Amino acid sequence: MKSRYQMFAGYNAWCNERLYAAAATVSDADYRADRGAFFKSLHGTVNHLLVGDRIWMRRFTGVGEMPPSLDAILYYDFEALGAARRSEDALIGHYVARLSESDLAGTLRYRTVVRPVDIVQPLTPALDHFFNHQTHHRGQANALLSSIIGNDATPSFDLIIYQRETGVGMHKAG
């Protein structure tokens, strides 16, 4: 089970590197333009990815700043946002690497953000949501990028491509 989450942590960081590399080619006006997405712009969407990760990492670890809202703009500067993203991805990787099978069999207690309610749930479904949430909003960012730079210039975030490129999650027939 742990290897699955290690794969997703690696995949998350790999996708984010591809996302930020593509976003760096976009003009600032296009990057910040309201394109009708849930978090309005590419800038709002990549900020939300970091917001969501920080909320969940605070829940998982009990440390770190809690963003003020789901649509918070944590960084206005793209370079600073990219540095924070890489740092968060490293924290995610370290957190997952430290998990034991006992931890994975345990529960998580946290308070929701929008309509505050105390939650107790098994850890693994929370981790599943955490990684799925990233994929969902990166898909939105991918659609925004496609509309700005075109499909041919927009990177794929397919898990299978990550697996092929890195060998992670690929089991060899024996």
Legacy VTK file of the C-alpha trace (Angstrom):
# vtk DataFile Version 3.0
C-alpha trace
ASCII
DATASET POLYDATA
POINTS 174 float
0.000 0.000 0.000
2.765 2.439 0.905
4.444 2.022 -2.483
1.229 3.180 -4.143
1.274 6.451 -2.218
4.994 6.894 -2.868
4.223 6.514 -6.568
1.483 9.159 -6.311
3.781 11.550 -4.434
6.387 11.177 -7.175
3.749 11.527 -9.870
2.434 14.680 -8.203
5.880 16.306 -8.210
6.522 15.192 -11.819
3.212 16.667 -12.995
3.803 19.908 -11.172
7.229 20.318 -12.793
5.609 19.821 -16.217
2.757 22.191 -15.341
5.072 24.961 -14.143
7.419 24.561 -17.111
4.494 25.012 -19.499
2.990 27.872 -17.472
6.349 29.672 -17.594
5.917 30.018 -21.379
2.610 31.880 -21.012
2.442 35.673 -20.985
1.613 37.204 -17.628
-1.649 38.577 -19.036
-2.737 35.129 -20.251
-1.574 33.504 -17.017
-3.709 35.855 -14.909
-6.721 36.264 -17.233
-10.089 35.135 -15.910
-10.971 32.244 -18.222
-14.136 31.176 -16.432
-12.500 28.276 -14.584
-13.556 27.429 -11.045
-10.573 29.405 -9.693
-10.845 31.842 -12.605
-7.334 31.870 -14.072
-4.339 29.623 -14.476
-2.790 31.645 -11.640
-5.816 31.035 -9.410
-5.851 27.338 -10.253
-2.178 26.678 -9.489
-2.521 28.676 -6.278
-5.508 26.504 -5.329
-3.445 23.371 -5.892
-0.952 24.662 -3.338
-3.755 25.778 -0.986
-5.338 22.320 -1.081
-2.038 20.580 -0.505
-1.218 22.811 2.453
-4.618 22.217 4.024
-4.254 18.462 3.711
-0.614 18.387 4.814
-1.596 20.368 7.914
-4.277 17.750 8.560
-1.868 14.872 7.989
1.076 16.259 9.944
-0.352 18.860 12.325
2.223 21.422 11.153
2.294 24.194 8.590
0.212 27.248 7.882
-3.497 26.883 7.239
-4.476 28.959 4.180
-7.249 31.480 4.919
-9.607 30.218 2.191
-9.848 27.730 -0.669
-9.406 30.500 -3.232
-6.532 32.242 -1.440
-3.754 33.599 -3.600
-0.756 32.550 -1.554
1.797 33.929 -4.016
1.293 36.628 -6.625
4.772 36.126 -8.039
5.060 33.091 -10.352
8.674 32.319 -9.381
7.888 32.406 -5.659
4.836 30.219 -6.265
6.983 27.717 -8.174
9.535 27.596 -5.366
6.761 27.053 -2.802
5.296 24.318 -5.023
8.618 22.450 -5.205
9.029 22.772 -1.438
5.507 21.439 -0.826
6.109 18.531 -3.191
9.257 17.644 -1.235
7.273 17.779 2.033
4.632 15.493 0.543
7.298 13.031 -0.573
8.948 13.030 2.853
5.617 12.602 4.622
4.635 9.615 2.515
8.109 8.071 2.855
7.783 8.170 6.652
4.376 6.467 6.731
4.325 2.965 8.155
1.794 0.273 7.333
0.437 0.877 10.837
-0.025 4.579 10.019
-1.828 3.638 6.818
-4.190 1.402 8.795
-4.969 4.277 11.175
-7.430 7.134 11.211
-7.233 10.853 10.623
-9.020 13.553 12.611
-9.503 17.002 11.126
-11.879 19.926 10.768
-13.318 20.895 7.388
-12.756 24.382 5.987
-15.898 25.615 4.238
-18.566 24.428 6.678
-16.513 23.494 9.738
-17.270 19.982 10.932
-15.031 17.576 12.820
-14.213 14.462 10.796
-12.682 11.130 11.745
-11.926 8.782 8.872
-9.435 6.131 7.836
-6.193 7.660 6.568
-6.015 5.841 3.244
-9.250 7.266 1.766
-8.056 10.717 2.819
-4.771 10.105 0.984
-6.731 8.877 -2.032
-8.719 12.120 -2.005
-5.555 14.198 -1.529
-3.892 12.798 -4.635
-7.130 12.736 -6.641
-7.793 16.395 -5.775
-4.414 17.318 -7.232
-5.188 15.396 -10.418
-8.605 17.047 -10.735
-7.308 20.603 -10.518
-4.218 19.899 -12.623
-6.704 18.732 -15.260
-8.334 22.145 -15.055
-4.921 23.797 -15.371
-4.178 21.559 -18.349
-7.399 22.683 -20.064
-6.501 26.322 -19.406
-3.015 25.776 -20.825
-4.464 24.088 -23.905
-6.665 27.095 -24.555
-3.686 29.448 -24.225
-0.754 27.623 -25.858
-2.546 24.915 -27.839
-2.791 21.172 -27.413
0.571 20.401 -29.014
2.457 22.603 -26.517
0.494 21.414 -23.491
2.189 18.578 -21.577
0.470 15.326 -20.815
-0.091 14.508 -17.172
-0.997 10.875 -17.808
0.047 8.590 -14.974
1.102 5.894 -17.430
3.601 8.289 -19.052
5.090 9.030 -15.630
5.321 5.296 -14.986
6.983 4.651 -18.347
9.450 7.513 -17.920
10.431 6.650 -14.367
9.710 2.922 -14.077
7.774 3.642 -10.883
4.706 1.457 -10.587
5.705 -0.712 -13.516
5.895 -4.356 -12.562
8.011 -6.517 -14.786
6.691 -9.894 -15.810
8.745 -12.590 -14.208
LINES 1 175
174 0 1 2 3 4 5 6 7 8 9 10 11 12 13 14 15 16 17 18 19 20 21 22 23 24 25 26 27 28 29 30 31 32 33 34 35 36 37 38 39 40 41 42 43 44 45 46 47 48 49 50 51 52 53 54 55 56 57 58 59 60 61 62 63 64 65 66 67 68 69 70 71 72 73 74 75 76 77 78 79 80 81 82 83 84 85 86 87 88 89 90 91 92 93 94 95 96 97 98 99 100 101 102 103 104 105 106 107 108 109 110 111 112 113 114 115 116 117 118 119 120 121 122 123 124 125 126 127 128 129 130 131 132 133 134 135 136 137 138 139 140 141 142 143 144 145 146 147 148 149 150 151 152 153 154 155 156 157 158 159 160 161 162 163 164 165 166 167 168 169 170 171 172 173
